[in-house]
Amino acid sequence: MFLLQFSENLKLLRERHNLSKIQLAKIIGMTDRALYNYEANVRIPKLDVVTKMAKVFGVTVDELVSNQEQISSTHAARETFLQTAKKPYGSRDKKEAEALLVRASALFSGGDLDEESKDKFFRALTNAFLTAKKEARNTYEVKQKK
């Protein structure tokens, strides 16, 4: 059960992040053949590999190996945050927001949060990110006008 769920989630998350097998393998530091074997349900990855993958996708290890409904819920909140960040500031800042989520996901490693807590976290993160961007923009524009 673990292997089947993991391989399905791995493929789902890789596709959602618009990564080819070769790209993801390079990011993680493995061969694309090894990644193919994980997605094809042929081999079981070591825990350190699963941890690296979870970090790349901004999910916990538990989410990576659990049912897809949990991933879908987390992914929806993540996408809402990224789209909110992109609207006023563009694609470059969306990439900054993605990097922030990868770093923030380390906070959830090894623990589960209920949906309400995840929602509060993403709302607070969105607010903090947008406030910081607005302040940076105001500071930069003031310097530029002088």
N, CA, C and O atoms as CSV, one atom per row, in Angstrom:
chain,resi,resn,atom,element,x,y,z
A,1,MET,N,N,0.827,-1.201,0.000
A,1,MET,CA,C,0.000,0.000,0.000
A,1,MET,C,C,0.871,1.265,0.000
A,1,MET,O,O,0.630,2.201,-0.763
A,2,PHE,N,N,1.892,1.270,0.876
A,2,PHE,CA,C,2.783,2.430,0.933
A,2,PHE,C,C,3.385,2.723,-0.424
A,2,PHE,O,O,3.361,3.864,-0.884
A,3,LEU,N,N,3.926,1.698,-1.070
A,3,LEU,CA,C,4.635,1.889,-2.332
A,3,LEU,C,C,3.698,2.401,-3.420
A,3,LEU,O,O,4.052,3.311,-4.170
A,4,LEU,N,N,2.518,1.824,-3.505
A,4,LEU,CA,C,1.561,2.259,-4.520
A,4,LEU,C,C,1.160,3.716,-4.292
A,4,LEU,O,O,1.151,4.515,-5.229
A,5,GLN,N,N,0.834,4.054,-3.069
A,5,GLN,CA,C,0.421,5.424,-2.766
A,5,GLN,C,C,1.560,6.395,-3.024
A,5,GLN,O,O,1.349,7.468,-3.590
A,6,PHE,N,N,2.764,6.025,-2.612
A,6,PHE,CA,C,3.921,6.887,-2.818
A,6,PHE,C,C,4.166,7.127,-4.301
A,6,PHE,O,O,4.368,8.268,-4.716
A,7,SER,N,N,4.150,6.072,-5.103
A,7,SER,CA,C,4.445,6.242,-6.533
A,7,SER,C,C,3.402,7.117,-7.214
A,7,SER,O,O,3.745,7.928,-8.074
A,8,GLU,N,N,2.136,6.965,-6.843
A,8,GLU,CA,C,1.081,7.805,-7.415
A,8,GLU,C,C,1.255,9.266,-6.998
A,8,GLU,O,O,1.130,10.173,-7.822
A,9,ASN,N,N,1.541,9.484,-5.728
A,9,ASN,CA,C,1.723,10.848,-5.228
A,9,ASN,C,C,2.954,11.506,-5.837
A,9,ASN,O,O,2.935,12.693,-6.164
A,10,LEU,N,N,4.017,10.733,-5.987
A,10,LEU,CA,C,5.241,11.264,-6.584
A,10,LEU,C,C,4.969,11.774,-7.994
A,10,LEU,O,O,5.365,12.885,-8.347
A,11,LYS,N,N,4.305,10.972,-8.783
A,11,LYS,CA,C,3.994,11.382,-10.157
A,11,LYS,C,C,3.059,12.596,-10.170
A,11,LYS,O,O,3.265,13.541,-10.932
A,12,LEU,N,N,2.040,12.558,-9.327
A,12,LEU,CA,C,1.078,13.665,-9.246
A,12,LEU,C,C,1.779,14.975,-8.887
A,12,LEU,O,O,1.563,15.998,-9.537
A,13,LEU,N,N,2.610,14.941,-7.865
A,13,LEU,CA,C,3.290,16.156,-7.432
A,13,LEU,C,C,4.318,16.629,-8.456
A,13,LEU,O,O,4.462,17.830,-8.685
A,14,ARG,N,N,5.022,15.698,-9.064
A,14,ARG,CA,C,6.006,16.076,-10.088
A,14,ARG,C,C,5.311,16.787,-11.244
A,14,ARG,O,O,5.800,17.803,-11.738
A,15,GLU,N,N,4.179,16.257,-11.672
A,15,GLU,CA,C,3.433,16.878,-12.773
A,15,GLU,C,C,2.843,18.228,-12.362
A,15,GLU,O,O,2.837,19.163,-13.163
A,16,ARG,N,N,2.356,18.342,-11.147
A,16,ARG,CA,C,1.799,19.612,-10.665
A,16,ARG,C,C,2.862,20.704,-10.597
A,16,ARG,O,O,2.553,21.887,-10.747
A,17,HIS,N,N,4.092,20.312,-10.376
A,17,HIS,CA,C,5.197,21.272,-10.316
A,17,HIS,C,C,5.863,21.454,-11.681
A,17,HIS,O,O,6.906,22.097,-11.802
A,18,ASN,N,N,5.234,20.872,-12.703
A,18,ASN,CA,C,5.732,20.992,-14.077
A,18,ASN,C,C,7.200,20.593,-14.205
A,18,ASN,O,O,7.987,21.275,-14.861
A,19,LEU,N,N,7.549,19.490,-13.574
A,19,LEU,CA,C,8.912,18.977,-13.640
A,19,LEU,C,C,8.939,17.673,-14.431
A,19,LEU,O,O,8.077,16.811,-14.260
A,20,SER,N,N,9.927,17.543,-15.286
A,20,SER,CA,C,10.132,16.260,-15.952
A,20,SER,C,C,10.836,15.335,-14.967
A,20,SER,O,O,11.334,15.778,-13.932
A,21,LYS,N,N,10.874,14.060,-15.295
A,21,LYS,CA,C,11.591,13.117,-14.441
A,21,LYS,C,C,13.071,13.486,-14.374
A,21,LYS,O,O,13.698,13.387,-13.319
A,22,ILE,N,N,13.611,13.907,-15.491
A,22,ILE,CA,C,15.029,14.279,-15.544
A,22,ILE,C,C,15.288,15.494,-14.648
A,22,ILE,O,O,16.268,15.522,-13.904
A,23,GLN,N,N,14.407,16.497,-14.723
A,23,GLN,CA,C,14.579,17.706,-13.901
A,23,GLN,C,C,14.509,17.379,-12.411
A,23,GLN,O,O,15.353,17.819,-11.631
A,24,LEU,N,N,13.493,16.601,-12.024
A,24,LEU,CA,C,13.339,16.259,-10.614
A,24,LEU,C,C,14.521,15.421,-10.133
A,24,LEU,O,O,15.039,15.641,-9.038
A,25,ALA,N,N,14.940,14.471,-10.943
A,25,ALA,CA,C,16.082,13.631,-10.561
A,25,ALA,C,C,17.323,14.485,-10.326
A,25,ALA,O,O,18.079,14.247,-9.384
A,26,LYS,N,N,17.525,15.469,-11.174
A,26,LYS,CA,C,18.693,16.351,-11.032
A,26,LYS,C,C,18.600,17.172,-9.749
A,26,LYS,O,O,19.598,17.328,-9.044
A,27,ILE,N,N,17.412,17.699,-9.436
A,27,ILE,CA,C,17.213,18.485,-8.223
A,27,ILE,C,C,17.503,17.646,-6.978
A,27,ILE,O,O,18.123,18.120,-6.027
A,28,ILE,N,N,17.048,16.406,-7.001
A,28,ILE,CA,C,17.203,15.531,-5.838
A,28,ILE,C,C,18.603,14.928,-5.766
A,28,ILE,O,O,19.081,14.571,-4.690
A,29,GLY,N,N,19.248,14.821,-6.917
A,29,GLY,CA,C,20.590,14.250,-6.939
A,29,GLY,C,C,20.587,12.753,-7.162
A,29,GLY,O,O,21.304,12.015,-6.486
A,30,MET,N,N,19.786,12.308,-8.102
A,30,MET,CA,C,19.712,10.883,-8.432
A,30,MET,C,C,19.594,10.737,-9.937
A,30,MET,O,O,19.459,11.731,-10.650
A,31,THR,N,N,19.644,9.522,-10.418
A,31,THR,CA,C,19.480,9.295,-11.854
A,31,THR,C,C,18.000,9.331,-12.203
A,31,THR,O,O,17.146,9.044,-11.363
A,32,ASP,N,N,17.707,9.681,-13.436
A,32,ASP,CA,C,16.308,9.673,-13.864
A,32,ASP,C,C,15.771,8.242,-13.882
A,32,ASP,O,O,14.566,8.034,-13.741
A,33,ARG,N,N,16.643,7.265,-14.052
A,33,ARG,CA,C,16.233,5.856,-14.035
A,33,ARG,C,C,15.728,5.471,-12.644
A,33,ARG,O,O,14.728,4.766,-12.512
A,34,ALA,N,N,16.424,5.936,-11.615
A,34,ALA,CA,C,15.988,5.649,-10.247
A,34,ALA,C,C,14.611,6.271,-9.998
A,34,ALA,O,O,13.736,5.642,-9.403
A,35,LEU,N,N,14.432,7.501,-10.454
A,35,LEU,CA,C,13.139,8.167,-10.282
A,35,LEU,C,C,12.045,7.419,-11.047
A,35,LEU,O,O,10.930,7.257,-10.551
A,36,TYR,N,N,12.371,6.974,-12.236
A,36,TYR,CA,C,11.410,6.185,-13.022
A,36,TYR,C,C,10.983,4.952,-12.223
A,36,TYR,O,O,9.799,4.622,-12.179
A,37,ASN,N,N,11.938,4.278,-11.598
A,37,ASN,CA,C,11.622,3.077,-10.821
A,37,ASN,C,C,10.710,3.383,-9.638
A,37,ASN,O,O,9.858,2.566,-9.288
A,38,TYR,N,N,10.878,4.544,-9.023
A,38,TYR,CA,C,9.991,4.929,-7.917
A,38,TYR,C,C,8.581,5.202,-8.428
A,38,TYR,O,O,7.603,4.767,-7.820
A,39,GLU,N,N,8.475,5.916,-9.537
A,39,GLU,CA,C,7.150,6.223,-10.092
A,39,GLU,C,C,6.462,4.992,-10.656
A,39,GLU,O,O,5.236,4.895,-10.627
A,40,ALA,N,N,7.243,4.057,-11.165
A,40,ALA,CA,C,6.673,2.846,-11.757
A,40,ALA,C,C,6.369,1.785,-10.703
A,40,ALA,O,O,5.923,0.686,-11.033
A,41,ASN,N,N,6.608,2.113,-9.450
A,41,ASN,CA,C,6.286,1.206,-8.364
A,41,ASN,C,C,7.178,-0.039,-8.376
A,41,ASN,O,O,6.754,-1.127,-7.986
A,42,VAL,N,N,8.429,0.146,-8.836
A,42,VAL,CA,C,9.376,-0.957,-8.938
A,42,VAL,C,C,10.290,-1.025,-7.714
A,42,VAL,O,O,10.626,-2.113,-7.246
A,43,ARG,N,N,10.691,0.137,-7.200
A,43,ARG,CA,C,11.621,0.190,-6.073
A,43,ARG,C,C,11.074,1.084,-4.976
A,43,ARG,O,O,10.249,1.964,-5.221
A,44,ILE,N,N,11.549,0.840,-3.760
A,44,ILE,CA,C,11.179,1.648,-2.604
A,44,ILE,C,C,12.342,2.587,-2.297
A,44,ILE,O,O,13.471,2.129,-2.122
A,45,PRO,N,N,12.087,3.878,-2.231
A,45,PRO,CA,C,13.182,4.825,-1.936
A,45,PRO,C,C,13.565,4.791,-0.464
A,45,PRO,O,O,12.772,4.403,0.393
A,46,LYS,N,N,14.786,5.203,-0.194
A,46,LYS,CA,C,15.235,5.343,1.191
A,46,LYS,C,C,14.589,6.585,1.788
A,46,LYS,O,O,14.129,7.471,1.067
A,47,LEU,N,N,14.561,6.636,3.111
A,47,LEU,CA,C,13.905,7.736,3.803
A,47,LEU,C,C,14.526,9.092,3.450
A,47,LEU,O,O,13.800,10.075,3.306
A,48,ASP,N,N,15.848,9.165,3.309
A,48,ASP,CA,C,16.471,10.450,2.989
A,48,ASP,C,C,16.045,10.945,1.607
A,48,ASP,O,O,15.949,12.152,1.385
A,49,VAL,N,N,15.790,10.022,0.680
A,49,VAL,CA,C,15.318,10.403,-0.654
A,49,VAL,C,C,13.879,10.924,-0.575
A,49,VAL,O,O,13.547,11.933,-1.196
A,50,VAL,N,N,13.040,10.241,0.181
A,50,VAL,CA,C,11.650,10.677,0.355
A,50,VAL,C,C,11.623,12.052,1.024
A,50,VAL,O,O,10.807,12.899,0.661
A,51,THR,N,N,12.497,12.277,1.983
A,51,THR,CA,C,12.580,13.568,2.665
A,51,THR,C,C,12.964,14.681,1.694
A,51,THR,O,O,12.385,15.766,1.735
A,52,LYS,N,N,13.932,14.419,0.825
A,52,LYS,CA,C,14.331,15.415,-0.176
A,52,LYS,C,C,13.172,15.726,-1.120
A,52,LYS,O,O,12.923,16.885,-1.452
A,53,MET,N,N,12.469,14.681,-1.546
A,53,MET,CA,C,11.330,14.884,-2.451
A,53,MET,C,C,10.247,15.725,-1.780
A,53,MET,O,O,9.711,16.655,-2.382
A,54,ALA,N,N,9.937,15.394,-0.546
A,54,ALA,CA,C,8.908,16.148,0.176
A,54,ALA,C,C,9.295,17.620,0.276
A,54,ALA,O,O,8.448,18.500,0.127
A,55,LYS,N,N,10.558,17.880,0.526
A,55,LYS,CA,C,11.028,19.258,0.637
A,55,LYS,C,C,10.879,19.995,-0.688
A,55,LYS,O,O,10.456,21.151,-0.713
A,56,VAL,N,N,11.223,19.334,-1.782
A,56,VAL,CA,C,11.097,19.946,-3.110
A,56,VAL,C,C,9.641,20.308,-3.402
A,56,VAL,O,O,9.360,21.363,-3.971
A,57,PHE,N,N,8.723,19.433,-3.014
A,57,PHE,CA,C,7.311,19.656,-3.319
A,57,PHE,C,C,6.599,20.510,-2.276
A,57,PHE,O,O,5.446,20.893,-2.476
A,58,GLY,N,N,7.261,20.810,-1.179
A,58,GLY,CA,C,6.626,21.622,-0.142
A,58,GLY,C,C,5.550,20.881,0.620
A,58,GLY,O,O,4.568,21.483,1.054
A,59,VAL,N,N,5.726,19.578,0.788
A,59,VAL,CA,C,4.795,18.764,1.558
A,59,VAL,C,C,5.585,18.023,2.632
A,59,VAL,O,O,6.815,17.984,2.592
A,60,THR,N,N,4.877,17.442,3.582
A,60,THR,CA,C,5.549,16.618,4.580
A,60,THR,C,C,5.759,15.222,4.009
A,60,THR,O,O,5.151,14.846,3.007
A,61,VAL,N,N,6.621,14.467,4.659
A,61,VAL,CA,C,6.838,13.070,4.253
A,61,VAL,C,C,5.525,12.305,4.368
A,61,VAL,O,O,5.198,11.493,3.502
A,62,ASP,N,N,4.778,12.559,5.426
A,62,ASP,CA,C,3.488,11.889,5.602
A,62,ASP,C,C,2.551,12.166,4.430
A,62,ASP,O,O,1.868,11.261,3.951
A,63,GLU,N,N,2.519,13.398,3.976
A,63,GLU,CA,C,1.651,13.736,2.843
A,63,GLU,C,C,2.113,13.045,1.568
A,63,GLU,O,O,1.296,12.622,0.749
A,64,LEU,N,N,3.410,12.935,1.408
A,64,LEU,CA,C,3.945,12.298,0.200
A,64,LEU,C,C,3.588,10.824,0.132
A,64,LEU,O,O,3.419,10.281,-0.960
A,65,VAL,N,N,3.469,10.170,1.270
A,65,VAL,CA,C,3.189,8.736,1.269
A,65,VAL,C,C,1.743,8.400,1.634
A,65,VAL,O,O,1.380,7.225,1.706
A,66,SER,N,N,0.916,9.421,1.865
A,66,SER,CA,C,-0.464,9.165,2.282
A,66,SER,C,C,-1.436,9.360,1.124
A,66,SER,O,O,-1.033,9.491,-0.032
A,67,ASN,N,N,-2.715,9.375,1.456
A,67,ASN,CA,C,-3.735,9.459,0.398
A,67,ASN,C,C,-3.709,10.799,-0.325
A,67,ASN,O,O,-3.251,11.804,0.219
A,68,GLN,N,N,-4.202,10.798,-1.548
A,68,GLN,CA,C,-4.122,11.976,-2.413
A,68,GLN,C,C,-5.062,13.090,-1.994
A,68,GLN,O,O,-4.830,14.247,-2.345
A,69,GLU,N,N,-6.113,12.779,-1.257
A,69,GLU,CA,C,-7.027,13.832,-0.815
A,69,GLU,C,C,-6.302,14.827,0.085
A,69,GLU,O,O,-6.541,16.032,0.003
A,70,GLN,N,N,-5.422,14.325,0.938
A,70,GLN,CA,C,-4.663,15.202,1.828
A,70,GLN,C,C,-3.733,16.090,1.011
A,70,GLN,O,O,-3.592,17.277,1.305
A,71,ILE,N,N,-3.106,15.530,0.000
A,71,ILE,CA,C,-2.225,16.315,-0.869
A,71,ILE,C,C,-3.035,17.353,-1.624
A,71,ILE,O,O,-2.598,18.496,-1.760
A,72,SER,N,N,-4.209,16.976,-2.117
A,72,SER,CA,C,-5.045,17.915,-2.867
A,72,SER,C,C,-5.428,19.111,-2.012
A,72,SER,O,O,-5.417,20.245,-2.493
A,73,SER,N,N,-5.767,18.872,-0.748
A,73,SER,CA,C,-6.144,19.955,0.150
A,73,SER,C,C,-4.958,20.893,0.404
A,73,SER,O,O,-5.098,22.114,0.336
A,74,THR,N,N,-3.807,20.317,0.692
A,74,THR,CA,C,-2.611,21.122,0.924
A,74,THR,C,C,-2.217,21.865,-0.341
A,74,THR,O,O,-1.830,23.032,-0.291
A,75,HIS,N,N,-2.317,21.188,-1.464
A,75,HIS,CA,C,-1.949,21.802,-2.741
A,75,HIS,C,C,-2.864,22.987,-3.051
A,75,HIS,O,O,-2.405,24.014,-3.551
A,76,ALA,N,N,-4.154,22.846,-2.755
A,76,ALA,CA,C,-5.095,23.938,-3.023
A,76,ALA,C,C,-4.720,25.179,-2.212
A,76,ALA,O,O,-4.726,26.290,-2.742
A,77,ALA,N,N,-4.396,24.998,-0.941
A,77,ALA,CA,C,-3.998,26.132,-0.112
A,77,ALA,C,C,-2.699,26.742,-0.620
A,77,ALA,O,O,-2.540,27.963,-0.628
A,78,ARG,N,N,-1.785,25.901,-1.039
A,78,ARG,CA,C,-0.490,26.360,-1.572
A,78,ARG,C,C,-0.704,27.181,-2.843
A,78,ARG,O,O,-0.120,28.253,-3.000
A,79,GLU,N,N,-1.536,26.679,-3.741
A,79,GLU,CA,C,-1.792,27.380,-5.000
A,79,GLU,C,C,-2.494,28.711,-4.764
A,79,GLU,O,O,-2.207,29.695,-5.446
A,80,THR,N,N,-3.407,28.746,-3.809
A,80,THR,CA,C,-4.077,30.004,-3.475
A,80,THR,C,C,-3.053,31.034,-3.020
A,80,THR,O,O,-3.098,32.190,-3.440
A,81,PHE,N,N,-2.130,30.613,-2.161
A,81,PHE,CA,C,-1.070,31.505,-1.687
A,81,PHE,C,C,-0.225,32.002,-2.855
A,81,PHE,O,O,0.050,33.198,-2.957
A,82,LEU,N,N,0.184,31.100,-3.729
A,82,LEU,CA,C,1.053,31.482,-4.848
A,82,LEU,C,C,0.347,32.422,-5.822
A,82,LEU,O,O,0.955,33.373,-6.315
A,83,GLN,N,N,-0.917,32.166,-6.100
A,83,GLN,CA,C,-1.658,33.037,-7.011
A,83,GLN,C,C,-1.872,34.417,-6.383
A,83,GLN,O,O,-1.822,35.434,-7.075
A,84,THR,N,N,-2.109,34.446,-5.074
A,84,THR,CA,C,-2.265,35.723,-4.388
A,84,THR,C,C,-0.964,36.517,-4.443
A,84,THR,O,O,-0.981,37.737,-4.606
A,85,ALA,N,N,0.157,35.826,-4.309
A,85,ALA,CA,C,1.466,36.490,-4.382
A,85,ALA,C,C,1.761,36.974,-5.791
A,85,ALA,O,O,2.404,38.008,-5.969
A,86,LYS,N,N,1.303,36.242,-6.787
A,86,LYS,CA,C,1.605,36.577,-8.181
A,86,LYS,C,C,0.797,37.775,-8.675
A,86,LYS,O,O,1.308,38.583,-9.451
A,87,LYS,N,N,-0.451,37.901,-8.240
A,87,LYS,CA,C,-1.338,38.948,-8.763
A,87,LYS,C,C,-0.706,40.336,-8.760
A,87,LYS,O,O,-0.555,40.941,-9.821
A,88,PRO,N,N,-0.332,40.856,-7.587
A,88,PRO,CA,C,0.176,42.232,-7.612
A,88,PRO,C,C,1.643,42.364,-8.015
A,88,PRO,O,O,2.080,43.450,-8.396
A,89,TYR,N,N,2.406,41.279,-7.938
A,89,TYR,CA,C,3.847,41.420,-8.096
A,89,TYR,C,C,4.468,40.614,-9.238
A,89,TYR,O,O,5.630,40.836,-9.577
A,90,GLY,N,N,3.728,39.690,-9.833
A,90,GLY,CA,C,4.242,38.990,-10.999
A,90,GLY,C,C,4.930,37.659,-10.709
A,90,GLY,O,O,5.020,37.215,-9.565
A,91,SER,N,N,5.413,37.040,-11.787
A,91,SER,CA,C,5.981,35.696,-11.720
A,91,SER,C,C,7.249,35.618,-10.874
A,91,SER,O,O,7.480,34.620,-10.191
A,92,ARG,N,N,8.065,36.663,-10.919
A,92,ARG,CA,C,9.305,36.628,-10.142
A,92,ARG,C,C,9.005,36.489,-8.652
A,92,ARG,O,O,9.664,35.725,-7.947
A,93,ASP,N,N,8.026,37.217,-8.188
A,93,ASP,CA,C,7.669,37.129,-6.778
A,93,ASP,C,C,6.930,35.846,-6.454
A,93,ASP,O,O,6.946,35.391,-5.310
A,94,LYS,N,N,6.278,35.254,-7.456
A,94,LYS,CA,C,5.669,33.947,-7.235
A,94,LYS,C,C,6.769,32.932,-6.945
A,94,LYS,O,O,6.598,32.056,-6.097
A,95,LYS,N,N,7.899,33.043,-7.645
A,95,LYS,CA,C,9.021,32.136,-7.385
A,95,LYS,C,C,9.571,32.347,-5.980
A,95,LYS,O,O,9.934,31.383,-5.305
A,96,GLU,N,N,9.636,33.601,-5.536
A,96,GLU,CA,C,10.071,33.881,-4.171
A,96,GLU,C,C,9.097,33.258,-3.165
A,96,GLU,O,O,9.510,32.714,-2.141
A,97,ALA,N,N,7.816,33.345,-3.469
A,97,ALA,CA,C,6.805,32.764,-2.587
A,97,ALA,C,C,6.947,31.241,-2.537
A,97,ALA,O,O,6.795,30.636,-1.476
A,98,GLU,N,N,7.239,30.623,-3.687
A,98,GLU,CA,C,7.448,29.177,-3.713
A,98,GLU,C,C,8.646,28.784,-2.848
A,98,GLU,O,O,8.595,27.796,-2.114
A,99,ALA,N,N,9.703,29.550,-2.939
A,99,ALA,CA,C,10.894,29.276,-2.120
A,99,ALA,C,C,10.555,29.414,-0.634
A,99,ALA,O,O,11.022,28.630,0.192
A,100,LEU,N,N,9.748,30.405,-0.305
A,100,LEU,CA,C,9.325,30.602,1.074
A,100,LEU,C,C,8.527,29.393,1.562
A,100,LEU,O,O,8.708,28.947,2.695
A,101,LEU,N,N,7.656,28.869,0.720
A,101,LEU,CA,C,6.864,27.697,1.108
A,101,LEU,C,C,7.737,26.470,1.334
A,101,LEU,O,O,7.488,25.690,2.253
A,102,VAL,N,N,8.748,26.299,0.509
A,102,VAL,CA,C,9.649,25.155,0.695
A,102,VAL,C,C,10.324,25.250,2.056
A,102,VAL,O,O,10.409,24.264,2.788
A,103,ARG,N,N,10.804,26.450,2.390
A,103,ARG,CA,C,11.445,26.626,3.694
A,103,ARG,C,C,10.439,26.465,4.831
A,103,ARG,O,O,10.754,25.867,5.860
A,104,ALA,N,N,9.247,26.990,4.652
A,104,ALA,CA,C,8.231,26.917,5.704
A,104,ALA,C,C,7.724,25.493,5.904
A,104,ALA,O,O,7.308,25.134,7.006
A,105,SER,N,N,7.755,24.682,4.854
A,105,SER,CA,C,7.247,23.314,4.980
A,105,SER,C,C,8.068,22.495,5.963
A,105,SER,O,O,7.581,21.499,6.497
A,106,ALA,N,N,9.302,22.900,6.206
A,106,ALA,CA,C,10.133,22.207,7.192
A,106,ALA,C,C,9.492,22.280,8.582
A,106,ALA,O,O,9.740,21.419,9.426
A,107,LEU,N,N,8.682,23.289,8.815
A,107,LEU,CA,C,8.004,23.420,10.096
A,107,LEU,C,C,7.028,22.276,10.345
A,107,LEU,O,O,6.739,21.943,11.495
A,108,PHE,N,N,6.522,21.676,9.274
A,108,PHE,CA,C,5.514,20.631,9.397
A,108,PHE,C,C,6.098,19.223,9.368
A,108,PHE,O,O,5.362,18.252,9.544
A,109,SER,N,N,7.385,19.095,9.152
A,109,SER,CA,C,8.006,17.775,9.045
A,109,SER,C,C,7.752,16.966,10.306
A,109,SER,O,O,8.013,17.408,11.425
A,110,GLY,N,N,7.240,15.782,10.086
A,110,GLY,CA,C,7.026,14.869,11.199
A,110,GLY,C,C,5.762,15.123,11.992
A,110,GLY,O,O,5.517,14.415,12.969
A,111,GLY,N,N,4.962,16.079,11.630
A,111,GLY,CA,C,3.741,16.350,12.383
A,111,GLY,C,C,2.579,16.637,11.454
A,111,GLY,O,O,2.763,17.018,10.298
A,112,ASP,N,N,1.402,16.452,11.969
A,112,ASP,CA,C,0.199,16.711,11.188
A,112,ASP,C,C,-0.507,17.935,11.732
A,112,ASP,O,O,-0.553,18.161,12.941
A,113,LEU,N,N,-1.045,18.707,10.837
A,113,LEU,CA,C,-1.872,19.840,11.215
A,113,LEU,C,C,-3.272,19.599,10.688
A,113,LEU,O,O,-3.444,19.045,9.602
A,114,ASP,N,N,-4.264,20.009,11.446
A,114,ASP,CA,C,-5.618,19.890,10.929
A,114,ASP,C,C,-5.839,20.974,9.873
A,114,ASP,O,O,-5.038,21.901,9.748
A,115,GLU,N,N,-6.908,20.852,9.133
A,115,GLU,CA,C,-7.179,21.765,8.019
A,115,GLU,C,C,-7.316,23.210,8.480
A,115,GLU,O,O,-6.864,24.124,7.789
A,116,GLU,N,N,-7.928,23.425,9.630
A,116,GLU,CA,C,-8.092,24.786,10.134
A,116,GLU,C,C,-6.737,25.428,10.434
A,116,GLU,O,O,-6.521,26.602,10.134
A,117,SER,N,N,-5.839,24.664,11.017
A,117,SER,CA,C,-4.499,25.181,11.322
A,117,SER,C,C,-3.721,25.479,10.056
A,117,SER,O,O,-3.025,26.492,9.979
A,118,LYS,N,N,-3.831,24.602,9.052
A,118,LYS,CA,C,-3.157,24.844,7.774
A,118,LYS,C,C,-3.688,26.113,7.126
A,118,LYS,O,O,-2.926,26.923,6.599
A,119,ASP,N,N,-5.008,26.274,7.172
A,119,ASP,CA,C,-5.629,27.465,6.584
A,119,ASP,C,C,-5.146,28.729,7.287
A,119,ASP,O,O,-4.830,29.721,6.629
A,120,LYS,N,N,-5.086,28.702,8.605
A,120,LYS,CA,C,-4.592,29.861,9.360
A,120,LYS,C,C,-3.136,30.152,9.006
A,120,LYS,O,O,-2.749,31.310,8.846
A,121,PHE,N,N,-2.335,29.100,8.886
A,121,PHE,CA,C,-0.930,29.280,8.540
A,121,PHE,C,C,-0.792,29.947,7.174
A,121,PHE,O,O,-0.045,30.916,7.036
A,122,PHE,N,N,-1.497,29.446,6.172
A,122,PHE,CA,C,-1.387,30.018,4.826
A,122,PHE,C,C,-1.913,31.445,4.768
A,122,PHE,O,O,-1.367,32.275,4.042
A,123,ARG,N,N,-2.966,31.740,5.523
A,123,ARG,CA,C,-3.458,33.125,5.558
A,123,ARG,C,C,-2.427,34.052,6.202
A,123,ARG,O,O,-2.188,35.155,5.709
A,124,ALA,N,N,-1.820,33.607,7.299
A,124,ALA,CA,C,-0.803,34.429,7.966
A,124,ALA,C,C,0.426,34.594,7.078
A,124,ALA,O,O,0.999,35.681,7.004
A,125,LEU,N,N,0.826,33.533,6.415
A,125,LEU,CA,C,1.983,33.593,5.526
A,125,LEU,C,C,1.707,34.521,4.348
A,125,LEU,O,O,2.565,35.312,3.957
A,126,THR,N,N,0.513,34.421,3.789
A,126,THR,CA,C,0.131,35.301,2.680
A,126,THR,C,C,0.161,36.755,3.119
A,126,THR,O,O,0.710,37.610,2.425
A,127,ASN,N,N,-0.426,37.029,4.265
A,127,ASN,CA,C,-0.465,38.400,4.777
A,127,ASN,C,C,0.948,38.934,5.010
A,127,ASN,O,O,1.259,40.060,4.623
A,128,ALA,N,N,1.797,38.135,5.637
A,128,ALA,CA,C,3.173,38.574,5.914
A,128,ALA,C,C,3.949,38.806,4.624
A,128,ALA,O,O,4.680,39.789,4.504
A,129,PHE,N,N,3.793,37.911,3.670
A,129,PHE,CA,C,4.502,38.025,2.393
A,129,PHE,C,C,4.070,39.286,1.642
A,129,PHE,O,O,4.907,40.054,1.167
A,130,LEU,N,N,2.767,39.486,1.542
A,130,LEU,CA,C,2.265,40.642,0.792
A,130,LEU,C,C,2.608,41.957,1.496
A,130,LEU,O,O,2.903,42.952,0.834
A,131,THR,N,N,2.571,41.968,2.824
A,131,THR,CA,C,2.951,43.166,3.570
A,131,THR,C,C,4.417,43.502,3.333
A,131,THR,O,O,4.768,44.658,3.097
A,132,ALA,N,N,5.272,42.483,3.396
A,132,ALA,CA,C,6.704,42.709,3.164
A,132,ALA,C,C,6.956,43.214,1.747
A,132,ALA,O,O,7.771,44.114,1.544
A,133,LYS,N,N,6.267,42.644,0.775
A,133,LYS,CA,C,6.430,43.081,-0.616
A,133,LYS,C,C,5.970,44.522,-0.794
A,133,LYS,O,O,6.619,45.309,-1.483
A,134,LYS,N,N,4.856,44.859,-0.174
A,134,LYS,CA,C,4.329,46.218,-0.282
A,134,LYS,C,C,5.297,47.219,0.338
A,134,LYS,O,O,5.562,48.275,-0.238
A,135,GLU,N,N,5.822,46.883,1.515
A,135,GLU,CA,C,6.778,47.767,2.167
A,135,GLU,C,C,8.057,47.907,1.345
A,135,GLU,O,O,8.611,49.002,1.240
A,136,ALA,N,N,8.517,46.825,0.775
A,136,ALA,CA,C,9.721,46.876,-0.062
A,136,ALA,C,C,9.473,47.732,-1.300
A,136,ALA,O,O,10.332,48.517,-1.702
A,137,ARG,N,N,8.313,47.579,-1.892
A,137,ARG,CA,C,7.983,48.363,-3.078
A,137,ARG,C,C,7.912,49.852,-2.733
A,137,ARG,O,O,8.426,50.690,-3.473
A,138,ASN,N,N,7.273,50.173,-1.607
A,138,ASN,CA,C,7.181,51.572,-1.193
A,138,ASN,C,C,8.557,52.160,-0.898
A,138,ASN,O,O,8.837,53.303,-1.259
A,139,THR,N,N,9.396,51.396,-0.256
A,139,THR,CA,C,10.756,51.851,0.051
A,139,THR,C,C,11.547,52.071,-1.227
A,139,THR,O,O,12.232,53.084,-1.369
A,140,TYR,N,N,11.459,51.149,-2.138
A,140,TYR,CA,C,12.204,51.242,-3.392
A,140,TYR,C,C,11.702,52.408,-4.238
A,140,TYR,O,O,12.503,53.144,-4.813
A,141,GLU,N,N,10.385,52.582,-4.319
A,141,GLU,CA,C,9.832,53.677,-5.119
A,141,GLU,C,C,10.214,55.042,-4.538
A,141,GLU,O,O,10.462,55.988,-5.285
A,142,VAL,N,N,10.260,55.142,-3.226
A,142,VAL,CA,C,10.645,56.406,-2.602
A,142,VAL,C,C,12.085,56.742,-2.969
A,142,VAL,O,O,12.381,57.884,-3.321
A,143,LYS,N,N,12.975,55.774,-2.894
A,143,LYS,CA,C,14.374,56.002,-3.235
A,143,LYS,C,C,14.514,56.365,-4.712
A,143,LYS,O,O,15.341,57.202,-5.073
A,144,GLN,N,N,13.721,55.747,-5.547
A,144,GLN,CA,C,13.813,55.982,-6.978
A,144,GLN,C,C,13.331,57.373,-7.353
A,144,GLN,O,O,13.859,57.963,-8.296
A,145,LYS,N,N,12.344,57.920,-6.645
A,145,LYS,CA,C,11.799,59.237,-6.960
A,145,LYS,C,C,12.737,60.371,-6.568
A,145,LYS,O,O,12.663,61.460,-7.137
A,146,LYS,N,N,13.610,60.128,-5.609
A,146,LYS,CA,C,14.503,61.196,-5.127
A,146,LYS,C,C,15.517,61.585,-6.096
A,146,LYS,O,O,16.329,62.468,-5.820
